[in-house]
Amino acid sequence: MAYQPKHMRLSAESSDGTLSEETLSKALDQTFEEPPVVDTIVVPETFHQPIEDEAFEQIVSQKLEEVAAEEDDSGADNSSVSDGNFDAGNSYSEEASSDEEDASKQKDLSRSTSMMSVLVLISRITGFLRTWAQAFAMGATVLASCYSIANTLPDQLYELVGAGMLTTAFLPVYLSIKKKVGQDEANAYTSNLLSIVVVATGLVAVLGFFFAAEVVYTQSFSAGADFDPTLAVYFFRFFVIEVMLYCFSTIFSGVLNAERDYLWPAAAPIFNNFVTTASFFAYAFLVNTNPELGLLILALGNPLGVLIQVLIQVPSLKRKGIKLSWRINLKDPALKETLKIGAPALIVVVATFVTMSVQTSSQLSVSASGASVAAYARLWYTLPYSILTVPITTALFTELSDSWAKENMDQFKKDFKHGINQILFFTVPFMMYLMIFSMPLVSIIGASKFTEDQLLLTQQFLIGQSLALPLYGIGMYLQKVCSAMRRMTLYAVSATLGSVVQVLVLLVGTSHFGMMFVATTSAIFYVVIDTIMLISLRKHLGQIGLKSMVFAFVRSILFGLAGSAAALLIMVGLRAVIGVPDGRALYGVLYCIFAGIPAVLVTYGLAILFKSPESAMLRSLVSRVRS
């Protein structure tokens, strides 16, 4: 994450406890013009799958922790008073030199940030096109479900083997070794860790290939007779090699980002998306003439995309002088530190794997196309959060980390409260929009390939899952809060309990309530997490502004209802003029443009008009646009 000088941080507040206009203006500069650099390990599934924001959040949190540590180290290294040898002349000279270095660093980071912003945007666009191409080629069919299950399994297996550890612990340990004992030892640590994880993931890949049917069964044990596990096994045997490829991609990206080389780690997943998208179109072209060749191209396209994602980073490693070699040293003290830091992440990963297995199996018990339906709906579900909430919480996380490090609890609690309120302000109205525009949105992603039943099933899943949007946003923010407080065990325990509750609810209720119920259990999961963590934080920190959060929630509901009412009125007119979308992508686009934009304008226009505290950032943005 890009270092943020103190004059750009969200710390100034007005007398009423809200963020000041000056501070909000600076936040806008940071959030909308120069979003922070994602300077850490790139988890393959972040871009390989339709945008998974949990992974992105983890990336952001990890780097911000590193920045806080670097600031602490810098403060310790530059202290010249404590040893009794303070030299005024040298101090001023060193300060001037330090200022020049900071200015140069900020200039470099600004360029890197701009580049990263463009690449992240392209990644999201290509990720959307990838999912749209899948829908165009396969629709919401049994084939699409088999592909989706086989596609997600390598990600889950890799997370179990080592991704949770690597994304949490690799970069801090690598940078610490490099700073203390040099690049050669850092390379040795990287080589050792890479070799060990390659052995582990290679073993998993081999076992997965031979026991593919059993692995697929973990995701489909409740599937109906219409599901084709043989086809899922066919795809998985090709895809399982990705478990090992993800290992290389994660390590390579982490090392390059640690060396301040951001281009290819960020660009590599884009090429992955291109290759996979091409395989979908190739299948669509061949399905009627040579379906066996089409299936083979689908099976090869996915791992080939990940392989290209790995290989495209190798030249940058060579240019940076990163020399990796085969070595295994289980007694390396750095491995113990890696395990110590990454242990809480492993707990979350195990709980998540169990939950996803039960949830996927529950989807398949309702419909053989259930896994693909969930994948298509999830694309829209994550979009509002990633665009509107992630930038704000990312900026606030810097403040939380800084306040906690300085033991400024008043500022910490104010920033914490503001973060929750801002999340509610954006996610509650968009939760309503996802429900109202569920059919137009499904029609867009369906690419005119969905049957009526598939459209309705996907719509139901999207409506059910949209209930979790505000809870999901708060849950991801609370993960940041725990990271700032260095209390990730709290999040791990909360997530585990949430997983247990969700699994029990799924096993008991799916057969009675259907697909929408399966989707709504995500809300139950985050209710458990959010409740446990808020209670724990209230007990640990004292007053945290719960009353303010309730008022923010009520205001968000009222503004969201106003915008939703405006959208519904316009949609009634559109139905009379052009008809209902019913799977027609163009009609879906027209509905979203002519009813969606007014809905947003009404919701947030009223918030600005009534000077809602949460709209301060928007008011500042409007003022800047006018000027």
Rosetta blueprint (number, residue, H / E / L):
1 M L
2 A L
3 Y L
4 Q L
5 P L
6 K H
7 H H
8 M H
9 R L
10 L L
11 S L
12 A L
13 E E
14 S L
15 S L
16 D L
17 G L
18 T L
19 L E
20 S L
21 E H
22 E H
23 T H
24 L H
25 S H
26 K H
27 A H
28 L H
29 D H
30 Q H
31 T H
32 F H
33 E H
34 E L
35 P L
36 P L
37 V L
38 V L
39 D L
40 T L
41 I L
42 V L
43 V L
44 P H
45 E H
46 T H
47 F H
48 H H
49 Q L
50 P L
51 I L
52 E L
53 D H
54 E H
55 A H
56 F H
57 E H
58 Q H
59 I H
60 V H
61 S H
62 Q H
63 K H
64 L H
65 E H
66 E H
67 V H
68 A H
69 A H
70 E H
71 E H
72 D H
73 D H
74 S H
75 G H
76 A H
77 D H
78 N L
79 S L
80 S L
81 V L
82 S L
83 D L
84 G L
85 N L
86 F L
87 D L
88 A H
89 G H
90 N H
91 S H
92 Y H
93 S H
94 E H
95 E H
96 A H
97 S H
98 S H
99 D H
100 E H
101 E H
102 D H
103 A H
104 S H
105 K H
106 Q H
107 K H
108 D H
109 L H
110 S H
111 R H
112 S H
113 T H
114 S H
115 M H
116 M H
117 S H
118 V H
119 L H
120 V H
121 L H
122 I H
123 S H
124 R H
125 I H
126 T H
127 G H
128 F H
129 L H
130 R H
131 T H
132 W H
133 A H
134 Q H
135 A H
136 F H
137 A H
138 M H
139 G L
140 A L
141 T L
142 V H
143 L H
144 A H
145 S H
146 C H
147 Y H
148 S H
149 I H
150 A H
151 N H
152 T H
153 L H
154 P H
155 D H
156 Q H
157 L H
158 Y H
159 E H
160 L H
161 V H
162 G H
163 A H
164 G H
165 M H
166 L H
167 T H
168 T H
169 A H
170 F H
171 L H
172 P H
173 V H
174 Y H
175 L H
176 S H
177 I H
178 K H
179 K H
180 K H
181 V H
182 G L
183 Q H
184 D H
185 E H
186 A H
187 N H
188 A H
189 Y H
190 T H
191 S H
192 N H
193 L H
194 L H
195 S H
196 I H
197 V H
198 V H
199 V H
200 A H
201 T H
202 G H
203 L H
204 V H
205 A H
206 V H
207 L H
208 G H
209 F H
210 F H
211 F L
212 A H
213 A H
214 E H
215 V H
216 V H
217 Y H
218 T H
219 Q H
220 S H
221 F L
222 S L
223 A L
224 G L
225 A L
226 D L
227 F L
228 D L
229 P H
230 T H
231 L H
232 A H
233 V H
234 Y H
235 F H
236 F H
237 R H
238 F H
239 F H
240 V L
241 I L
242 E H
243 V H
244 M H
245 L H
246 Y H
247 C H
248 F H
249 S H
250 T H
251 I H
252 F H
253 S H
254 G H
255 V H
256 L H
257 N H
258 A H
259 E L
260 R L
261 D L
262 Y L
263 L H
264 W H
265 P H
266 A H
267 A H
268 A H
269 P H
270 I H
271 F H
272 N H
273 N H
274 F H
275 V H
276 T H
277 T H
278 A H
279 S H
280 F H
281 F H
282 A H
283 Y H
284 A H
285 F H
286 L H
287 V L
288 N L
289 T L
290 N L
291 P H
292 E H
293 L H
294 G H
295 L H
296 L H
297 I H
298 L H
299 A H
300 L H
301 G H
302 N H
303 P H
304 L H
305 G H
306 V H
307 L H
308 I H
309 Q H
310 V H
311 L H
312 I L
313 Q L
314 V H
315 P H
316 S H
317 L H
318 K H
319 R H
320 K L
321 G L
322 I L
323 K L
324 L L
325 S L
326 W L
327 R L
328 I L
329 N L
330 L L
331 K L
332 D L
333 P H
334 A H
335 L H
336 K H
337 E H
338 T H
339 L H
340 K H
341 I H
342 G H
343 A H
344 P H
345 A H
346 L H
347 I H
348 V H
349 V H
350 V H
351 A H
352 T H
353 F H
354 V H
355 T H
356 M H
357 S H
358 V H
359 Q H
360 T H
361 S H
362 S H
363 Q H
364 L H
365 S H
366 V H
367 S L
368 A L
369 S L
370 G H
371 A H
372 S H
373 V H
374 A H
375 A H
376 Y H
377 A H
378 R H
379 L H
380 W H
381 Y H
382 T H
383 L H
384 P H
385 Y H
386 S H
387 I H
388 L H
389 T H
390 V H
391 P H
392 I H
393 T H
394 T H
395 A H
396 L H
397 F H
398 T H
399 E H
400 L H
401 S H
402 D H
403 S H
404 W H
405 A H
406 K L
407 E L
408 N L
409 M H
410 D H
411 Q H
412 F H
413 K H
414 K H
415 D H
416 F H
417 K H
418 H H
419 G H
420 I H
421 N H
422 Q H
423 I H
424 L H
425 F H
426 F H
427 T H
428 V H
429 P H
430 F H
431 M H
432 M H
433 Y H
434 L H
435 M H
436 I H
437 F L
438 S H
439 M H
440 P H
441 L H
442 V H
443 S H
444 I H
445 I H
446 G H
447 A L
448 S L
449 K L
450 F L
451 T L
452 E H
453 D H
454 Q H
455 L H
456 L H
457 L H
458 T H
459 Q H
460 Q H
461 F H
462 L H
463 I H
464 G H
465 Q H
466 S H
467 L L
468 A L
469 L H
470 P H
471 L H
472 Y H
473 G H
474 I H
475 G H
476 M H
477 Y H
478 L H
479 Q H
480 K H
481 V H
482 C H
483 S H
484 A H
485 M L
486 R L
487 R L
488 M H
489 T H
490 L H
491 Y H
492 A H
493 V H
494 S H
495 A H
496 T H
497 L H
498 G H
499 S H
500 V H
501 V H
502 Q H
503 V H
504 L H
505 V H
506 L H
507 L H
508 V H
509 G H
510 T H
511 S H
512 H H
513 F H
514 G L
515 M H
516 M H
517 F H
518 V H
519 A H
520 T H
521 T H
522 S H
523 A H
524 I H
525 F H
526 Y H
527 V H
528 V H
529 I H
530 D H
531 T H
532 I H
533 M H
534 L H
535 I H
536 S H
537 L H
538 R H
539 K H
540 H H
541 L H
542 G L
543 Q L
544 I L
545 G L
546 L H
547 K H
548 S H
549 M H
550 V H
551 F H
552 A H
553 F H
554 V H
555 R H
556 S H
557 I H
558 L H
559 F H
560 G H
561 L H
562 A H
563 G H
564 S H
565 A H
566 A H
567 A H
568 L H
569 L H
570 I H
571 M H
572 V H
573 G H
574 L H
575 R H
576 A H
577 V H
578 I L
579 G L
580 V L
581 P L
582 D L
583 G L
584 R L
585 A H
586 L H
587 Y H
588 G H
589 V H
590 L H
591 Y H
592 C H
593 I H
594 F H
595 A H
596 G H
597 I H
598 P H
599 A H
600 V H
601 L H
602 V H
603 T H
604 Y H
605 G H
606 L H
607 A H
608 I H
609 L H
610 F L
611 K L
612 S L
613 P H
614 E H
615 S H
616 A H
617 M H
618 L H
619 R H
620 S H
621 L H
622 V H
623 S H
624 R H
625 V H
626 R H
627 S L
